[in-house]
Amino acid sequence: MPTVAVFDVAGKEIEKIELSESVFGIEPNKAVMLHMVKNYLANQRQGTQSALTRTEVSGGGKKPWRQKGTGHARQGSTRAPQWTHGGIVFAPKPRSYRYTVNKKVRRLAMKSAFSSKVLDNEMIVVSGLSMDEYKTKTVAAMLKALGSEKKALIVLPEVDAKVVASARNIPGVKTATVNTLNVYDILNADKFIVLKDAVAKIEEVYA
């Protein structure tokens, strides 16, 4: 079973805990994690690009010259694609890039992401984080004490408005709850900071 140290907010090691082998101790599947990262990024795309086709460009109602006898090539509209200010051929239109991934694949990708963080010693378990007021300085001090001053993902067992609001002003720091975790955010973070109560919830959900 993988073992990790538990720290307090001052960065002092309190104890060591054993993690679930089936969640935090599997062989990471890189192909599945890549698949889930691509899925996440595709689902983030807005797909709102739009250009005008020849039927949507204003003007061009009159035939520019008669069909025969001018020496020019025949033309039916000044808004055809080959004309300046004409419409776009196969113009991009709003669309959805969203697609779904099988539940078993999603679960395997999440377990692989958790395990990779443990293998790389990038997972930090914190005993607790309770705040009486909105204070960015408190969260910043905790991150500094834990040696995670770059990109960090803080995982809470449930939504804590004070922690979320205090952390969002710090560049590179994101917060998430157990049910909003995704593979992209886990792998993108330099340090995966999980509250002890959240570890238990993760094991309950993914074991």
C-alpha positions as CSV (number, residue, x, y, z in Angstrom):
1,M,0.0,0.0,0.0
2,P,1.3,3.5,-0.8
3,T,2.0,5.7,2.2
4,V,2.1,9.5,2.3
5,A,2.8,12.0,5.1
6,V,0.1,14.2,6.5
7,F,1.0,17.9,7.1
8,D,-0.6,20.7,9.0
9,V,-1.1,24.2,7.4
10,A,2.3,25.2,8.9
11,G,4.1,22.5,6.8
12,K,4.9,20.3,9.8
13,E,4.5,16.6,9.4
14,I,2.0,15.1,11.8
15,E,1.6,11.5,10.8
16,K,1.7,9.0,7.9
17,I,-1.4,7.4,6.3
18,E,-1.8,4.4,4.0
19,L,-3.7,5.0,0.8
20,S,-5.9,2.6,-1.0
21,E,-3.9,0.4,-3.4
22,S,-6.8,0.2,-5.9
23,V,-7.0,4.0,-6.2
24,F,-3.6,5.5,-5.5
25,G,-1.3,2.5,-6.2
26,I,-2.1,1.2,-9.7
27,E,0.2,1.3,-12.7
28,P,-0.7,4.6,-14.5
29,N,-2.2,4.2,-18.0
30,K,-0.8,7.0,-20.0
31,A,-2.9,6.4,-23.1
32,V,-6.1,6.5,-21.1
33,M,-5.0,9.7,-19.3
34,L,-4.2,11.3,-22.7
35,H,-7.6,10.3,-24.0
36,M,-9.3,12.0,-21.0
37,V,-7.2,15.2,-21.3
38,K,-8.2,15.5,-25.0
39,N,-11.8,14.9,-24.1
40,Y,-11.7,17.6,-21.4
41,L,-10.1,20.2,-23.8
42,A,-12.6,19.3,-26.6
43,N,-15.5,19.8,-24.2
44,Q,-14.1,23.2,-23.2
45,R,-14.3,24.5,-26.8
46,Q,-17.1,27.0,-27.4
47,G,-17.4,26.2,-31.0
48,T,-18.9,29.7,-31.7
49,Q,-16.9,30.4,-34.9
50,S,-19.1,31.7,-37.7
51,A,-18.5,33.2,-41.2
52,L,-20.9,34.2,-43.9
53,T,-21.7,32.0,-46.9
54,R,-22.7,33.5,-50.3
55,T,-26.3,33.4,-49.3
56,E,-25.7,35.5,-46.2
57,V,-23.4,38.3,-47.6
58,S,-25.3,41.5,-48.3
59,G,-25.6,42.6,-51.9
60,G,-25.1,40.7,-55.1
61,G,-28.7,40.5,-56.1
62,K,-28.1,41.8,-59.7
63,K,-26.3,39.9,-62.4
64,P,-23.1,42.0,-63.0
65,W,-23.3,41.8,-66.8
66,R,-25.2,39.9,-69.4
67,Q,-24.5,36.2,-70.0
68,K,-23.0,36.4,-73.4
69,G,-21.1,38.8,-75.7
70,T,-19.0,40.8,-73.3
71,G,-15.8,38.7,-73.5
72,H,-15.9,38.2,-69.7
73,A,-16.6,34.9,-68.0
74,R,-20.2,34.5,-67.1
75,Q,-21.1,35.7,-63.6
76,G,-24.3,35.5,-61.7
77,S,-23.5,37.5,-58.6
78,T,-20.8,39.8,-57.2
79,R,-21.1,37.9,-53.9
80,A,-19.8,34.5,-55.3
81,P,-16.7,33.2,-53.4
82,Q,-14.3,34.2,-56.2
83,W,-15.2,37.9,-55.9
84,T,-13.8,40.4,-53.4
85,H,-16.3,40.7,-50.6
86,G,-17.9,37.5,-51.7
87,G,-19.1,34.7,-49.4
88,I,-16.9,32.1,-47.8
89,V,-16.8,28.6,-49.3
90,F,-17.8,26.0,-46.6
91,A,-17.9,28.7,-44.0
92,P,-17.4,27.5,-40.4
93,K,-20.6,27.6,-38.4
94,P,-21.3,27.1,-34.7
95,R,-21.0,23.5,-33.6
96,S,-20.3,21.4,-30.5
97,Y,-17.0,19.6,-30.1
98,R,-18.4,17.6,-27.1
99,Y,-18.1,13.9,-26.9
100,T,-18.4,11.3,-24.2
101,V,-16.1,8.7,-22.8
102,N,-17.1,5.4,-21.3
103,K,-17.5,5.4,-17.5
104,K,-14.9,2.6,-17.0
105,V,-12.3,4.5,-19.0
106,R,-13.0,7.7,-17.0
107,R,-12.5,5.9,-13.7
108,L,-9.3,4.2,-14.9
109,A,-8.0,7.6,-16.1
110,M,-8.8,9.2,-12.7
111,K,-7.1,6.4,-10.8
112,S,-4.1,6.6,-13.1
113,A,-3.8,10.3,-12.4
114,F,-4.0,9.8,-8.7
115,S,-1.4,7.1,-8.8
116,S,1.0,9.1,-11.0
117,K,0.9,12.0,-8.5
118,V,1.8,9.5,-5.6
119,L,4.6,8.0,-7.7
120,D,6.1,11.4,-8.5
121,N,5.8,12.5,-4.9
122,E,3.6,15.4,-6.0
123,M,0.7,14.5,-3.7
124,I,0.5,16.4,-0.4
125,V,-2.1,15.5,2.3
126,V,-3.2,18.3,4.7
127,S,-4.8,17.5,8.0
128,G,-7.4,20.3,7.6
129,L,-8.0,23.8,6.4
130,S,-10.6,25.9,8.2
131,M,-10.8,29.7,7.8
132,D,-12.7,32.1,9.9
133,E,-12.4,34.9,7.3
134,Y,-11.6,35.6,3.6
135,K,-7.8,35.8,3.7
136,T,-5.7,35.1,0.6
137,K,-2.6,35.6,2.8
138,T,-3.5,32.5,4.9
139,V,-3.7,30.2,1.8
140,A,-0.5,31.7,0.3
141,A,1.3,31.1,3.6
142,M,0.1,27.4,3.7
143,L,1.3,26.9,0.1
144,K,4.7,28.4,0.9
145,A,5.1,26.2,3.9
146,L,4.2,23.1,1.8
147,G,6.7,24.1,-0.9
148,S,4.0,24.5,-3.6
149,E,4.4,28.0,-4.8
150,K,3.8,27.2,-8.5
151,K,0.7,25.5,-9.9
152,A,-1.3,23.8,-7.2
153,L,-4.7,22.0,-7.0
154,I,-6.3,22.1,-3.6
155,V,-9.0,19.4,-3.2
156,L,-11.7,20.0,-0.6
157,P,-14.1,17.4,0.7
158,E,-17.0,19.9,0.1
159,V,-17.4,23.5,-1.0
160,D,-15.9,26.0,1.4
161,A,-16.6,29.5,0.1
162,K,-13.9,31.1,2.3
163,V,-11.2,28.8,1.0
164,V,-12.3,29.0,-2.6
165,A,-12.5,32.8,-2.5
166,S,-9.2,33.2,-0.7
167,A,-7.3,30.9,-3.1
168,R,-8.7,32.2,-6.4
169,N,-6.5,35.4,-6.4
170,I,-3.3,33.4,-6.3
171,P,-1.9,32.8,-9.8
172,G,-1.7,29.1,-10.7
173,V,-3.8,27.9,-7.8
174,K,-7.2,26.1,-8.3
175,T,-9.6,24.6,-5.9
176,A,-11.9,21.6,-6.5
177,T,-14.1,19.2,-4.6
178,V,-14.0,15.5,-4.9
179,N,-17.0,15.4,-7.3
180,T,-15.6,18.1,-9.6
181,L,-12.1,16.7,-10.0
182,N,-10.9,16.0,-13.6
183,V,-7.7,14.4,-15.0
184,Y,-6.6,17.5,-16.8
185,D,-6.5,19.7,-13.6
186,I,-4.7,16.9,-11.6
187,L,-2.0,16.4,-14.2
188,N,-1.6,20.1,-14.9
189,A,-0.8,20.9,-11.2
190,D,2.7,20.7,-9.9
191,K,1.4,19.9,-6.5
192,F,-1.8,17.9,-5.8
193,I,-2.9,19.1,-2.3
194,V,-5.7,17.0,-0.8
195,L,-7.3,17.5,2.6
196,K,-7.4,14.4,4.7
197,D,-11.2,14.2,4.7
198,A,-11.1,14.5,0.9
199,V,-8.7,11.5,0.6
200,A,-11.3,9.3,2.4
201,K,-14.0,10.6,0.0
202,I,-11.9,9.9,-3.0
203,E,-11.3,6.3,-1.9
204,E,-15.0,5.9,-1.2
205,V,-15.9,7.0,-4.7
206,Y,-13.2,5.3,-6.7
207,A,-12.3,2.2,-4.7
